Amino acid sequence: MRFMSVEDIEPGQYLGKTVYSSNGTVLLSAGIQLTVYMITTLKRIGVTMIYIKDPNFEDIETEEVLSESTKSAVFKEMSHTLEAVRSGKDWSTKKVSVSVDALLEDILNHRGVLLQLTDIRTADNNDYIHAVNVCLMSSMIGLNMGLNYSQLKDLAIGALLHDIGKANPLAEGAFGSGMEDHHTWRGFEVLKNKREFSLLIAHTALQHHECLDGSGLPRGLESDDIHLFPKIVAVANRYDNLIGGGGSNGRPMLPHEACEQLMAYSEKELDHEVLVEFTRIVSVYPNGTSVRLSTKETGVVVRQHRGLPGRPVVRVIFGSGEDIEVKEVDLAVETTTFIEAVLA
């Protein structure tokens, strides 16, 4: 598979990864042959990058932390929960808890896998993918930082529901004016009333926009006044917003660009220790990404090295037809060669 801009897709190519709707149902299945209509629809619903099957890279797979069944189940539960909040109805903390248990089980079974956050985003499913990505990253960071299962679960639930305050626009103004009407306050109010949940979950939603230097919202807390959980969620949230469309001019940033921007905020807005653990769990150059090396050769990332997210294996192909030559450059071995650019 190759990870490509939707603008470069041609009719007749085959989809490499399934596209989901917001409620976890399948919009387009992996393996389907794309038509002009399908490509036009993908563009219309906001898809920018997509996996395409390529005969030269048939062996490339993205090693997933979450199974398709877990991912679909969490999407569905998030859809039910947020719809209930929007309509002012009650929602099940037990069902959220069960879906988080399934997510954590997958994480514990794949704790050495580098995250490659390449699920196909649409205008319809972006909020749900964001919630799951932030939960996934936060949980893996927390695991690396030595949290026990009970702590991990509170962190995961807080991360999954960190933006729940955005789900009820009718609540705007209900808690006062100014900072008290910020979505973090509204999320705190929703979650603190769920007695089955730890109050830490509510505080994770409340504090995830706070910054170490006191410049954050809603209360302008400084370093030691911010709990570890929202410090973790802040990093995951900032990163996923950047790769999801929070870059310059609303353009989704590439993973390496987003990582560089996050590191610029170390000890100013974001916690340095959390950032260090973040860099150990996320793939900077996901499998299937086209890159140019410092040798001026172009190729595609085919494998990752655990613990070395910036030094993957790149496959370079020369020639065409029957005259194709293939070589693989292992950047963990070829230490004087580096990725010069990503060819999005």
VEXTOR-700724 format. One record per residue (C-alpha): residue number from 1; x, y, z. Coordinates in pm, 1 decimal. Example, Ala and Ser with C-alpha at 12.3 -4.5 7.8 and 13.67 -1.06 7.14 Angstrom:
REM residues 2
<node 1, <1230.0, -450.0, 780.0>>
<node 2, <1367.0, -106.0, 714.0>>
END
This chain:
REM residues 344
<node 1, <0.0, 0.0, 0.0>>
<node 2, <95.9, 361.2, -49.3>>
<node 3, <-28.1, 662.7, 144.5>>
<node 4, <-128.6, 921.0, -117.2>>
<node 5, <-300.5, 1254.9, -156.4>>
<node 6, <-657.2, 1207.7, -277.0>>
<node 7, <-572.2, 1454.3, -554.3>>
<node 8, <-328.6, 1199.9, -703.2>>
<node 9, <-569.7, 904.3, -708.0>>
<node 10, <-683.9, 772.7, -1045.9>>
<node 11, <-995.7, 567.1, -1134.4>>
<node 12, <-923.7, 195.4, -1136.7>>
<node 13, <-692.0, 201.0, -835.7>>
<node 14, <-783.1, -8.6, -531.6>>
<node 15, <-855.7, 127.7, -185.4>>
<node 16, <-601.6, 11.2, 73.8>>
<node 17, <-785.8, 89.5, 399.2>>
<node 18, <-1154.6, 97.1, 489.9>>
<node 19, <-1332.4, 432.4, 523.6>>
<node 20, <-1571.0, 453.2, 820.7>>
<node 21, <-1867.6, 677.0, 894.8>>
<node 22, <-1909.0, 849.2, 1230.8>>
<node 23, <-2117.8, 564.3, 1375.3>>
<node 24, <-1866.9, 295.1, 1287.9>>
<node 25, <-2035.2, 163.1, 973.4>>
<node 26, <-1831.8, 108.9, 656.6>>
<node 27, <-1854.6, 372.3, 382.1>>
<node 28, <-1598.2, 212.0, 147.9>>
<node 29, <-1430.4, -123.3, 210.3>>
<node 30, <-1060.8, -190.4, 163.7>>
<node 31, <-996.1, -360.9, -169.0>>
<node 32, <-1273.7, -188.0, -363.4>>
<node 33, <-1183.5, -54.7, -710.5>>
<node 34, <-1229.3, 320.9, -712.1>>
<node 35, <-1446.8, 492.7, -971.6>>
<node 36, <-1461.0, 857.9, -1073.5>>
<node 37, <-1776.6, 895.0, -864.1>>
<node 38, <-1611.5, 741.9, -556.1>>
<node 39, <-1305.1, 964.8, -587.2>>
<node 40, <-1526.3, 1271.6, -628.7>>
<node 41, <-1726.2, 1164.7, -321.8>>
<node 42, <-1410.0, 1119.4, -114.7>>
<node 43, <-1303.6, 1472.8, -200.6>>
<node 44, <-1651.5, 1609.2, -126.1>>
<node 45, <-1664.7, 1455.9, 221.5>>
<node 46, <-1327.6, 1604.4, 313.3>>
<node 47, <-1081.3, 1319.8, 258.1>>
<node 48, <-728.9, 1451.2, 189.5>>
<node 49, <-503.0, 1144.1, 222.7>>
<node 50, <-579.4, 780.9, 149.8>>
<node 51, <-415.1, 438.0, 127.5>>
<node 52, <-402.7, 284.3, -221.5>>
<node 53, <-290.6, -67.4, -316.9>>
<node 54, <27.6, -69.5, -526.2>>
<node 55, <175.1, -385.8, -685.2>>
<node 56, <527.1, -263.3, -606.3>>
<node 57, <441.4, -236.9, -237.6>>
<node 58, <193.9, -520.0, -184.0>>
<node 59, <375.9, -635.1, 128.2>>
<node 60, <343.2, -300.7, 306.3>>
<node 61, <95.8, -314.1, 590.1>>
<node 62, <27.8, -74.4, 873.9>>
<node 63, <59.2, -265.9, 1200.0>>
<node 64, <-248.2, -152.9, 1389.2>>
<node 65, <-277.7, -119.2, 1765.8>>
<node 66, <-658.5, -135.0, 1756.8>>
<node 67, <-847.6, -413.8, 1583.8>>
<node 68, <-1116.3, -317.0, 1332.4>>
<node 69, <-1383.9, -456.7, 1566.6>>
<node 70, <-1259.8, -250.3, 1863.2>>
<node 71, <-1233.1, 63.6, 1653.9>>
<node 72, <-1584.7, 20.5, 1514.1>>
<node 73, <-1729.5, -48.2, 1860.9>>
<node 74, <-1566.1, 263.0, 2013.5>>
<node 75, <-1687.0, 476.8, 1719.7>>
<node 76, <-2042.3, 351.7, 1771.9>>
<node 77, <-2035.5, 415.3, 2146.6>>
<node 78, <-1893.3, 765.1, 2097.3>>
<node 79, <-2167.3, 834.5, 1842.2>>
<node 80, <-2439.0, 722.4, 2086.9>>
<node 81, <-2285.8, 914.6, 2376.9>>
<node 82, <-2239.3, 1244.7, 2195.4>>
<node 83, <-2583.1, 1224.2, 2036.1>>
<node 84, <-2733.6, 1173.2, 2383.0>>
<node 85, <-2543.0, 1475.9, 2517.1>>
<node 86, <-2656.9, 1689.1, 2221.4>>
<node 87, <-3019.8, 1598.0, 2283.2>>
<node 88, <-3003.1, 1630.9, 2662.3>>
<node 89, <-3062.8, 1259.5, 2723.4>>
<node 90, <-2888.7, 1030.4, 2968.7>>
<node 91, <-2605.2, 809.4, 2847.2>>
<node 92, <-2441.8, 492.9, 2972.9>>
<node 93, <-2112.6, 521.9, 3160.7>>
<node 94, <-2105.4, 141.0, 3171.8>>
<node 95, <-2103.2, 110.3, 2792.4>>
<node 96, <-1827.4, 372.9, 2765.8>>
<node 97, <-1630.3, 182.5, 3028.5>>
<node 98, <-1670.8, -148.0, 2841.5>>
<node 99, <-1552.3, 5.0, 2513.3>>
<node 100, <-1248.2, 156.0, 2689.1>>
<node 101, <-1165.6, -183.1, 2842.1>>
<node 102, <-1158.6, -331.4, 2489.4>>
<node 103, <-936.5, -48.0, 2369.4>>
<node 104, <-693.1, -91.8, 2659.3>>
<node 105, <-679.9, -467.4, 2601.3>>
<node 106, <-568.9, -405.2, 2240.7>>
<node 107, <-308.2, -154.5, 2360.9>>
<node 108, <-166.6, -394.2, 2619.8>>
<node 109, <-144.6, -666.1, 2353.1>>
<node 110, <42.1, -433.1, 2112.6>>
<node 111, <243.7, -218.9, 2351.5>>
<node 112, <555.8, -225.7, 2130.4>>
<node 113, <381.8, -113.7, 1810.0>>
<node 114, <445.4, 238.2, 1680.0>>
<node 115, <122.2, 430.0, 1624.3>>
<node 116, <48.1, 514.7, 1261.3>>
<node 117, <-258.2, 740.9, 1277.1>>
<node 118, <-368.9, 701.0, 917.6>>
<node 119, <-742.7, 633.5, 947.3>>
<node 120, <-919.2, 811.3, 663.1>>
<node 121, <-1086.0, 1127.1, 792.7>>
<node 122, <-1405.1, 1275.0, 654.1>>
<node 123, <-1606.6, 1577.0, 761.9>>
<node 124, <-1851.9, 1328.7, 914.3>>
<node 125, <-1613.0, 1110.5, 1115.4>>
<node 126, <-1334.7, 1356.2, 1205.5>>
<node 127, <-1457.0, 1427.8, 1560.9>>
<node 128, <-1481.1, 1056.3, 1636.9>>
<node 129, <-1141.6, 971.7, 1489.7>>
<node 130, <-997.4, 1261.7, 1689.4>>
<node 131, <-1147.0, 1131.8, 2015.2>>
<node 132, <-1021.1, 776.9, 1954.1>>
<node 133, <-674.2, 896.5, 1845.1>>
<node 134, <-635.3, 1117.1, 2153.3>>
<node 135, <-749.5, 828.8, 2374.3>>
<node 136, <-512.3, 586.8, 2201.5>>
<node 137, <-207.1, 815.0, 2223.6>>
<node 138, <-281.2, 920.3, 2580.8>>
<node 139, <-320.8, 560.8, 2695.4>>
<node 140, <6.7, 451.4, 2533.6>>
<node 141, <192.0, 747.6, 2685.2>>
<node 142, <41.6, 668.3, 3025.8>>
<node 143, <142.2, 304.1, 2992.7>>
<node 144, <501.1, 407.7, 2915.1>>
<node 145, <496.7, 638.5, 3218.0>>
<node 146, <413.4, 349.5, 3449.6>>
<node 147, <44.1, 407.2, 3523.9>>
<node 148, <-142.6, 107.3, 3663.6>>
<node 149, <-459.4, -26.3, 3496.8>>
<node 150, <-700.3, 172.9, 3713.4>>
<node 151, <-510.9, 494.5, 3638.5>>
<node 152, <-488.0, 406.2, 3268.4>>
<node 153, <-861.2, 353.9, 3250.6>>
<node 154, <-940.2, 691.2, 3409.2>>
<node 155, <-691.9, 855.5, 3172.2>>
<node 156, <-839.3, 673.9, 2870.4>>
<node 157, <-1198.1, 770.6, 2955.1>>
<node 158, <-1096.1, 1131.4, 3018.4>>
<node 159, <-907.8, 1138.6, 2687.9>>
<node 160, <-1193.8, 979.3, 2492.2>>
<node 161, <-1443.1, 1230.0, 2635.1>>
<node 162, <-1209.1, 1530.8, 2655.8>>
<node 163, <-1421.8, 1733.9, 2411.6>>
<node 164, <-1762.1, 1621.5, 2537.0>>
<node 165, <-1837.3, 1982.6, 2632.2>>
<node 166, <-1853.8, 2068.6, 2260.7>>
<node 167, <-2140.5, 1825.8, 2206.6>>
<node 168, <-2416.3, 2042.6, 2351.8>>
<node 169, <-2425.1, 2388.9, 2193.0>>
<node 170, <-2751.1, 2456.2, 2379.2>>
<node 171, <-2546.8, 2461.9, 2699.1>>
<node 172, <-2351.2, 2769.3, 2591.0>>
<node 173, <-2411.0, 3043.6, 2843.7>>
<node 174, <-2553.4, 2800.3, 3098.4>>
<node 175, <-2255.2, 2824.0, 3329.9>>
<node 176, <-2198.0, 3195.5, 3316.1>>
<node 177, <-1999.1, 3407.8, 3074.8>>
<node 178, <-1639.0, 3425.0, 2962.7>>
<node 179, <-1407.2, 3140.7, 3058.2>>
<node 180, <-1679.9, 2958.3, 3251.5>>
<node 181, <-1854.5, 2900.5, 2918.7>>
<node 182, <-1547.4, 2740.2, 2760.0>>
<node 183, <-1612.7, 2385.6, 2631.3>>
<node 184, <-1375.9, 2247.7, 2894.7>>
<node 185, <-1600.4, 2384.5, 3170.4>>
<node 186, <-1908.2, 2241.4, 3000.7>>
<node 187, <-1736.0, 1905.1, 2970.4>>
<node 188, <-1641.7, 1917.7, 3338.0>>
<node 189, <-2003.3, 1986.1, 3433.2>>
<node 190, <-2126.3, 1692.5, 3224.6>>
<node 191, <-1868.4, 1445.8, 3359.6>>
<node 192, <-1860.3, 1543.7, 3727.5>>
<node 193, <-2227.9, 1448.5, 3756.4>>
<node 194, <-2151.8, 1091.7, 3648.2>>
<node 195, <-2092.2, 938.8, 3990.8>>
<node 196, <-1965.6, 614.7, 3836.2>>
<node 197, <-1665.4, 804.7, 3700.6>>
<node 198, <-1366.4, 926.9, 3899.7>>
<node 199, <-1356.4, 1304.9, 3941.0>>
<node 200, <-1014.3, 1287.7, 3769.6>>
<node 201, <-1195.9, 1211.5, 3444.9>>
<node 202, <-1390.1, 1537.1, 3472.4>>
<node 203, <-1072.6, 1729.8, 3559.3>>
<node 204, <-897.7, 1582.6, 3254.1>>
<node 205, <-1167.5, 1739.6, 3034.4>>
<node 206, <-1145.4, 2064.9, 3233.7>>
<node 207, <-765.8, 2107.5, 3220.1>>
<node 208, <-659.7, 1971.6, 2880.0>>
<node 209, <-624.5, 2324.7, 2733.2>>
<node 210, <-413.6, 2454.7, 3021.9>>
<node 211, <-45.0, 2535.3, 2949.7>>
<node 212, <261.6, 2508.2, 3172.1>>
<node 213, <336.5, 2879.9, 3136.7>>
<node 214, <-11.4, 2983.2, 3252.1>>
<node 215, <-127.2, 3096.1, 2907.0>>
<node 216, <-391.4, 2824.2, 2871.6>>
<node 217, <-766.0, 2803.2, 2926.2>>
<node 218, <-997.4, 2813.4, 3106.8>>
<node 219, <-822.8, 2905.6, 3435.2>>
<node 220, <-465.4, 2990.0, 3337.6>>
<node 221, <-318.1, 2718.8, 3559.3>>
<node 222, <59.2, 2675.4, 3570.6>>
<node 223, <279.1, 2366.7, 3565.1>>
<node 224, <241.5, 2211.3, 3912.9>>
<node 225, <-128.6, 2297.4, 3930.3>>
<node 226, <-209.5, 2087.7, 3621.6>>
<node 227, <-267.9, 1716.7, 3679.1>>
<node 228, <-59.4, 1464.0, 3483.5>>
<node 229, <-362.2, 1326.3, 3295.1>>
<node 230, <-455.7, 1654.4, 3120.0>>
<node 231, <-85.1, 1718.7, 3054.6>>
<node 232, <-82.2, 1390.7, 2861.0>>
<node 233, <-409.1, 1462.7, 2682.7>>
<node 234, <-285.3, 1812.0, 2591.1>>
<node 235, <3.5, 1664.5, 2390.3>>
<node 236, <-213.9, 1402.3, 2218.1>>
<node 237, <-487.4, 1656.8, 2147.0>>
<node 238, <-246.6, 1913.1, 2002.2>>
<node 239, <-78.2, 1654.3, 1777.9>>
<node 240, <-401.2, 1509.0, 1640.8>>
<node 241, <-541.4, 1854.8, 1574.0>>
<node 242, <-229.7, 1936.9, 1370.7>>
<node 243, <-237.9, 1621.8, 1157.0>>
<node 244, <-615.9, 1652.5, 1122.9>>
<node 245, <-620.9, 1999.4, 975.4>>
<node 246, <-477.5, 2241.1, 1227.4>>
<node 247, <-170.4, 2333.5, 1028.1>>
<node 248, <-106.9, 2651.1, 834.1>>
<node 249, <-403.3, 2754.1, 616.3>>
<node 250, <-605.4, 2469.9, 765.5>>
<node 251, <-383.0, 2214.2, 589.9>>
<node 252, <-328.7, 1887.5, 774.7>>
<node 253, <33.7, 1870.4, 884.2>>
<node 254, <245.1, 1567.9, 803.9>>
<node 255, <345.7, 1369.6, 1116.7>>
<node 256, <707.5, 1488.7, 1117.6>>
<node 257, <595.7, 1852.7, 1082.1>>
<node 258, <352.8, 1817.3, 1371.6>>
<node 259, <617.7, 1651.3, 1590.5>>
<node 260, <859.2, 1936.0, 1524.3>>
<node 261, <596.6, 2192.9, 1620.4>>
<node 262, <509.7, 2009.5, 1941.0>>
<node 263, <874.1, 1996.9, 2049.2>>
<node 264, <893.1, 2373.7, 2007.7>>
<node 265, <639.2, 2402.0, 2291.0>>
<node 266, <838.3, 2184.0, 2533.6>>
<node 267, <838.3, 2328.0, 2887.9>>
<node 268, <652.9, 2636.9, 2761.1>>
<node 269, <306.3, 2500.8, 2696.7>>
<node 270, <359.0, 2124.5, 2696.6>>
<node 271, <527.2, 1895.3, 2947.9>>
<node 272, <874.9, 1778.4, 2837.9>>
<node 273, <855.5, 1433.7, 2999.5>>
<node 274, <522.1, 1366.5, 2829.7>>
<node 275, <663.8, 1482.3, 2495.2>>
<node 276, <959.8, 1244.9, 2530.4>>
<node 277, <722.5, 950.2, 2580.4>>
<node 278, <505.1, 1074.1, 2293.8>>
<node 279, <799.6, 1059.3, 2053.0>>
<node 280, <850.7, 693.5, 2149.2>>
<node 281, <499.7, 579.7, 2052.0>>
<node 282, <419.4, 764.5, 1727.5>>
<node 283, <552.8, 681.0, 1382.4>>
<node 284, <698.3, 998.3, 1233.7>>
<node 285, <693.2, 849.7, 882.2>>
<node 286, <402.7, 599.7, 854.6>>
<node 287, <435.9, 295.3, 630.8>>
<node 288, <343.2, 376.3, 272.3>>
<node 289, <467.6, 736.7, 291.2>>
<node 290, <661.4, 853.2, -15.9>>
<node 291, <988.1, 1025.4, 78.6>>
<node 292, <1302.8, 1177.0, -71.3>>
<node 293, <1629.7, 1079.3, 91.7>>
<node 294, <1935.4, 1297.6, 139.2>>
<node 295, <2092.7, 1090.4, -140.8>>
<node 296, <1820.2, 1242.0, -367.2>>
<node 297, <1668.3, 896.6, -419.5>>
<node 298, <1291.3, 868.7, -377.2>>
<node 299, <1117.4, 574.3, -217.8>>
<node 300, <843.2, 453.4, 11.7>>
<node 301, <860.8, 375.5, 384.6>>
<node 302, <803.8, 1.7, 426.3>>
<node 303, <897.5, -85.1, 786.4>>
<node 304, <944.6, 75.4, 1126.6>>
<node 305, <1203.4, 35.4, 1403.2>>
<node 306, <1057.1, 32.0, 1751.2>>
<node 307, <1230.5, 299.1, 1952.0>>
<node 308, <1357.9, 475.6, 1637.7>>
<node 309, <1047.5, 637.1, 1485.2>>
<node 310, <1252.2, 875.2, 1268.7>>
<node 311, <1472.0, 602.2, 1114.0>>
<node 312, <1246.5, 365.3, 914.4>>
<node 313, <1331.1, 133.7, 624.7>>
<node 314, <1276.4, 294.2, 281.1>>
<node 315, <1228.3, 95.2, -39.4>>
<node 316, <1373.7, 259.4, -351.4>>
<node 317, <1267.7, 135.2, -696.9>>
<node 318, <1466.1, 205.9, -1013.0>>
<node 319, <1350.2, 159.5, -1371.9>>
<node 320, <1016.6, 26.7, -1497.0>>
<node 321, <856.9, -278.9, -1649.5>>
<node 322, <1089.9, -580.0, -1657.8>>
<node 323, <1393.3, -363.8, -1578.6>>
<node 324, <1287.0, -281.1, -1222.1>>
<node 325, <1557.5, -285.3, -957.1>>
<node 326, <1473.3, -266.5, -590.0>>
<node 327, <1683.3, -179.2, -288.0>>
<node 328, <1596.1, -107.8, 70.7>>
<node 329, <1769.2, 160.0, 273.1>>
<node 330, <1761.2, 95.5, 647.0>>
<node 331, <1807.5, 436.0, 803.7>>
<node 332, <1887.9, 277.0, 1139.0>>
<node 333, <2197.7, 128.7, 972.0>>
<node 334, <2272.9, 397.7, 713.3>>
<node 335, <2323.7, 663.1, 980.6>>
<node 336, <2453.8, 930.6, 741.7>>
<node 337, <2140.3, 909.5, 524.7>>
<node 338, <1820.4, 1078.5, 634.2>>
<node 339, <1474.5, 1166.4, 504.1>>
<node 340, <1500.7, 1504.7, 335.9>>
<node 341, <1135.1, 1551.9, 242.0>>
<node 342, <796.9, 1383.5, 243.9>>
<node 343, <637.5, 1372.0, -100.5>>
<node 344, <270.3, 1411.5, -9.3>>
END
